[in-house]
Amino acid sequence: MGKNKLRRFAENETFENLFQHHNFDARNEAFSLKGNWHTNYFKNNHPIVLELGCGRGEYTIGMAQRFSDKNFIGIDRKGARIWRGCKDAIEQNLKNVAFLRIKIEDIEHYFNKNEISEIWITFPDPQVRKVRRRLISPNFIDKYQKILNTTGIVHLKTDSQELYHYVVETAPIENWKIIENIPDVYNSGVTSVLTEIQTFYEKKWLTEGKTIMYLSLTPNSFNF
């Protein structure tokens, strides 16, 4: 392991805005912030927004800068990557940001029912051979429903045509309600967080001429 990674892992242990899986056993013991994020961490009642697979936290940080009336939590497994987001939040004195270094499949152990308002999934692995592991699939949507409130929204931003079409085709089958469907973000005339915030990989895909797609949806149990 490189010296930079070791240094970042060590620094991660000092960050007050980072909670790491190896410091608690949330599957077997109640995670102290579960159900208490508003009162015990953010100290307000603003909506909580998650970014899953946040990487370096570009979207988490970018949205926190723009929306002081919301709280943001970036989630990723990679300690060396999440370090960057934690560091940026601290250096910019962003009080509406936290990070979780956990497996996304364990997400229900860290949040209570109705605790989350939105989930952002930016440029996830399309999991071409393992559909069940796609972060927008019936398997994961079931997990999200356990923590989203009744108006909760799931956002997807992707360069994967396969993943985009999979969600569009799966939505009516699973009774997900698609709120917004933008098949080409940068040729749609949209000027919002969809174009103003770019992840490391998004910049890479754009230089390669790839089309960026966006979908937002509500899970089936929230449709009335």
MOQUIPE-V714010 format. One line per field, one symbol per residue. burial: b if it has 16 or more other C-alpha atoms within 10 Angstrom, else e. A space follows every 10 residues. Layout:
BEGIN
burial=???
END
This chain:
BEGIN
burial=eeeeeeebbe ebeeeebbbb eeeeebeeee eeebbbbbee ebeeeeebbb bbbbbbbbbb bbbbeeeeeb bbbbbbbbbb bbbbbbbebb eeebbbbbbb bbebeebbbb bbebbbbbbb bbbbebeeee eebbbbbbeb bebbbbbbbb ebbbbbbbbb eebbebbbee beeeebbbee eebebeeeee eeeeeeebbe ebeeeeeeeb bbbbbbbbbb ebee
END
